Each structure stands twice: as C-alpha cells, then as structure tokens.
Amino acid sequence: MNEDLYKMASEFWPEEIEKERCSQFNYWEGALDFLYYAIESDVDFALIIDEDCFIYDWKIFEHCLTKMKLAYNLDALTGMPDTIANSNHRFGPDYSFNPFLLILDCRQIRIRLKETNKLQIQLDAPESNEIFYPLFYWMSQNIPTGEFKGQNHKDNISTEVLGDYFGKETPFALHSWYSREFETVPEQKERILNLYNEAKSLQQ
C-alpha cells in the first residue's frame, strides 16, 4: 500500500464512518484473503475502497448502501463487474467483480458461507486468471448481487463509476488502476495525480 495514495483516497470519506486500513493484504496476491477477512469481520456491512479510488460524490455511494440496508435479501453484494463492458482493459467473466469498490452485506454472505468451505469454492469455480474470481462465482450462484456501472475515462485507463441514484445511473467515483506503479512509473504517477485533482474538483 502507498501512504500518499491512502491519504488522498481517504480525503473523500466522511469523518464519522469507522475505518480500518488493511495493509497486511498487499497487492493482488492477498485479495482473496482480504475479502474473506472483511466478510468474517464483526460488522454487518463492509465498504471496500481501494487506495486509488476517489469517491467524489459520497451521497450516491451511501444511497446504494442504504438501499441494501433497507431491503434485506435484495442485494448482498454491490460492485462493478470486472468486464470489458465497464473498462476497456478488463476482461473478466460476466459473474466477476473487481474488489476496488464493493459494498458487502456480510450478514447474508456469512450465513451462506456456513453451508460450504473455501476449498470447495475454489474447486467448483470455472478456471480463471484472478485469485478472487472463484469467490465471486460462488456469490453469483448463492447470493443476490447488484452492479455499479463503469465507463472509460478520457485518459483511456481510468474508470468512472456510476451508481443508481433514485433510478438514474449517476457518476460518483474515479478509479485509476495501476496504483502499484505510482512510485515507480512517472507517467502513471502523473496520471493518477491528475485523476485525484479531477475528483477534488468534482467533489460534492
């Protein structure tokens, strides 16, 4: 994790929400363990926000959370499918989500997880190239899921995330991707800083 990126992303979060920085799960190798950690933690809902995701209109994100809280058994997961339809460089299967931005109803997911085991989830899933895809495949088969939409940003790498706001798909966040290159590739650092500044200019 990058200290500067974390500070930048967290500037967009309300002060009153409880926060936990999970730096023990680093890079993509720890993504699956991190998701299980979040699901099994002592919370009803977990908001997963990557350090390179800038939520400039929190009320839309919160609106999606509120809908999930008010309609138990409606959606237990809301996130952006990791597919070409949402990002021009992501090629995941239709059931997949990317964990850069998720809302998890941990109560529902924990109940269903008691009926299986983690090894079986990995074994039963279609072959994939991401360590977390099998868990999302299991979720697609066992819990109701909702979607954020994505559209390509003008920098041709980043993604603008849209959420349902009273029936209208509305942009509310920018995700840069390639945060691992923030300190090593000057072009990526400049692009991500530009995206952060754009999000600040849009902040509601």
N, C-alpha and C positions, 0 to 999 in steps of 0.2 A: 504494500500500500504506500501511497505517496502522501506525505504530510500536507504539502501545499494543496493538492487536489482535494483532500478531505476537507480542509478548511474552506475551500472555495465552494464545494458542493453543500456543506452544512450551513453556509450563509443563507440558503434558501429555505431552511427548515424552521418551523415555529419553535420558539424557545421552550414552550411548555410541554412538548412531546418528550417522552422518555427515549433516550438514545443509547445504543450500545455499538461501539466500534469493534468489529470482529477482525482484528488484524492477524489473528492466528491462522486464518484461512487465506492463504496467499495465492493469487493467480488462479488460472483455470483448474489446476490440479486439485485445489481444495474446494471447488464449487459445490460438489455433491455433499461433502461433509458439512459444509456451511448450511446448505438447505435443510439437512436433517437437524442440525443444531437449532436453527430457527424454529422449525416445526415442533421440536420436542421441548423447547423452552417454555417457561411458565408464563405464557401470555395467551390471550385469546386471538389477537391479530398481530401479525408481523408485517412491517413495511420494509421491504428490501430496496435500498437505494445505493447504487454504485457510486464510487467517488468521482466518476466523470459524467454523471447525470445531473443536470441542473434544472430543478423544478421551479420554473419562474411564475407559475400560477397555481399556488397550493390549493386554492379552493376547489379546483377541478379534481385533483388527486383526492382531496378529502371527501368530495361528493361521491366518488366511486367507493371509497371506504364506507361511508355512511350507508349507501345502498346495500352493501354486503352485510353490514351490522343489522339492518332493519329487516332483511329478508333471509333468515336462516334457511339453509338448504337451497338457496338460489345459486350463488357462486361461492366456491371455497377458494378459488384462485383467480386473480386477475393479473394479466401481464401481456406483454407484446409477443406474439408468435415469432419465432426465430426464422422467418421465411423471406424469400425474395420479394414477396408482396409488400413487405414492410421496410426492407432495407436492401439496397442493390448489391450488397456483398455478403448477405447471409442466406444460406441455402438449406436450412433445416427442414425436416418433415412437417406436415401440417399440424401434428399434435404438439410440436415442440414450443417451448417458451425460452426466452433468454432472461437470466436472472438479474440483469442490470436494474430492473424496476418491477417489483412484484408486490401485490397485496395477498397475504395468505391468511385464510381463516384456519388457524392452527387447531381449533377445537374439532372441526369436521375432519380435517386430514388425520389428526391423531387417532380418532375413532376408527377410521378405515385402515390405518396402518396396523392396528392391533390384530387385524384379520390376516396379515401376511407377514413376510420378513424381507429384509433389504436384499438379501442374496437372490431370493425368488424374483423380486422386482427387476434386478439386473438380468437375470436369465430369461425372463419372459418377454423382454422388450426386443423389438427389431434391432438389427445391427445398426450402429450409429457412430459418428465421429466426435461426439461430445459426451463427456462423462456424466452430465446431468440429464441427457435426453431420456434414458430409461425411466427415471423418476417421473418425468413429465408425461411419458407414455402411460405409466400406471395411473397417474392422476386423470388423464383423459378418459380412461376406462372406468374410473371409480368415483370421481367427484365432479360436480358441475363446475365449469370454468367460464370465465369471461375474458374479453380481449381489450387491450389497448390497440389502437391502430398506429401505424408508423408511416412517415413519408420522408423521402430523401431530402436532405438539406442541400443548400446551394453549394456547399464545399465538396459535395459528391461523396462524402464519407459518413458524416454525422447523420443522425436520425432525429426528426421532430416527432414527438409522441403526442397522440391525440386520445382524449378520453371522452366518454359520454357525459354531457352536461345538460340535463333536462332534455334528453332526446337529440342533442346535436353533438356530433364529433368535433371537439374543440382542442386545439393545440395547447399544451401546458408544460412541456419539458423538452430539453435538448440533450441528446446523448452523443458523446464524441466518438466512442470506441477508441481502441489503441492507447489506453491510458498507460500501459506498460512502457510505451515509448516516450512518455512525457519528458523524462530526464535524459534520454539517450539520442533522440532524433529531433534536431532543432525545428524542422518543418512541422512535425506533429505537435510539439510544444506550442509553437506559434498558432497553429490551427485551433488547438484546444483552448488557449487563452482568448482567442477571438470569439470562440463559441461561448465561453463564460461571460465575456463582456456583452455579447448579444443578449444572453439570458438576463443579465443585470438590467439591460435597457428595456426588457420586456416585463420585468418583474411586477406583479400585481400586489 
